[in-house]
Amino acid sequence: MDIDNLIANIKTKLLNNTYIQNVKIEDKTYLHVKHTSHDKNKFHVKITVLSNDLKKISKLDATKKIHKILQEEIKNHIHSIQVLFE
């Protein structure tokens, strides 16, 4: 899977949840290309989530919800994920 398909999949999955109003996804893989553990088939992504509902719970619990939604992508295509909430 390439990064464009991954971003599209992430966006679709997150926006299909009623408690998420908007999402912004950035590819940060270029920052890690020289790392010894770099795998060209796995990506580093930064996800900014706009959700009034997720802002009402702890950041840890909100992050767990995002990880659960994206568990397949994290397992197969994401090396590092950064989640921010607005």
C-alpha positions as CSV (number, residue, x, y, z in Angstrom):
1,M,0.0,0.0,0.0
2,D,1.3,3.5,-0.8
3,I,1.0,6.5,1.5
4,D,-1.9,8.1,-0.5
5,N,-4.0,4.9,-0.2
6,L,-3.1,4.6,3.5
7,I,-4.2,8.2,4.1
8,A,-7.4,7.7,2.3
9,N,-8.2,4.6,4.3
10,I,-7.4,6.2,7.6
11,K,-9.6,9.3,6.7
12,T,-12.5,7.1,5.6
13,K,-12.4,4.9,8.7
14,L,-12.1,7.8,11.1
15,L,-14.8,9.9,9.5
16,N,-17.2,7.0,9.5
17,N,-17.3,7.3,13.3
18,T,-20.1,9.6,14.4
19,Y,-18.0,11.2,17.1
20,I,-15.3,12.5,14.8
21,Q,-16.1,15.7,12.8
22,N,-12.8,16.2,10.9
23,V,-9.4,14.7,10.5
24,K,-6.1,15.9,9.1
25,I,-3.4,13.4,8.2
26,E,0.3,14.2,7.5
27,D,3.0,11.9,6.2
28,K,6.0,12.2,8.5
29,T,7.9,9.3,7.1
30,Y,10.6,11.5,5.5
31,L,11.8,12.4,9.0
32,H,12.7,8.7,9.7
33,V,14.1,7.5,6.4
34,K,17.7,7.3,7.8
35,H,16.7,5.3,10.9
36,T,18.1,1.8,11.0
37,S,14.7,0.4,11.7
38,H,13.1,2.1,8.7
39,D,10.9,-0.1,6.6
40,K,9.9,1.3,3.2
41,N,6.6,-0.5,3.5
42,K,5.6,1.1,6.8
43,F,4.8,4.8,7.3
44,H,4.9,7.5,10.0
45,V,1.7,9.5,10.2
46,K,0.5,12.4,12.3
47,I,-3.2,12.5,12.7
48,T,-5.1,15.5,14.0
49,V,-8.7,14.7,15.1
50,L,-11.5,17.2,15.6
51,S,-14.0,15.6,17.9
52,N,-16.1,17.3,20.6
53,D,-16.9,13.9,22.1
54,L,-13.2,12.7,22.3
55,K,-12.3,16.0,24.0
56,K,-14.6,15.1,26.8
57,I,-12.6,12.0,27.8
58,S,-8.9,11.5,28.7
59,K,-6.4,11.8,26.0
60,L,-5.3,8.2,26.8
61,D,-8.8,6.9,26.3
62,A,-9.4,8.9,23.1
63,T,-6.1,7.6,21.7
64,K,-7.1,4.1,22.5
65,K,-10.3,4.6,20.5
66,I,-8.3,5.8,17.5
67,H,-5.9,2.9,17.8
68,K,-8.9,0.5,17.9
69,I,-10.4,2.0,14.7
70,L,-7.0,1.8,12.9
71,Q,-5.8,-1.5,14.3
72,E,-5.4,-3.2,10.9
73,E,-3.5,-0.2,9.5
74,I,-1.2,0.0,12.5
75,K,-0.5,-3.7,12.3
76,N,0.3,-3.7,8.6
77,H,1.2,-0.3,7.3
78,I,2.1,2.1,10.2
79,H,5.4,2.1,12.0
80,S,4.7,5.3,14.0
81,I,1.5,7.1,14.8
82,Q,1.1,10.5,16.5
83,V,-2.5,11.5,17.4
84,L,-3.5,15.0,18.4
85,F,-6.9,16.2,19.4
86,E,-8.6,19.6,18.6
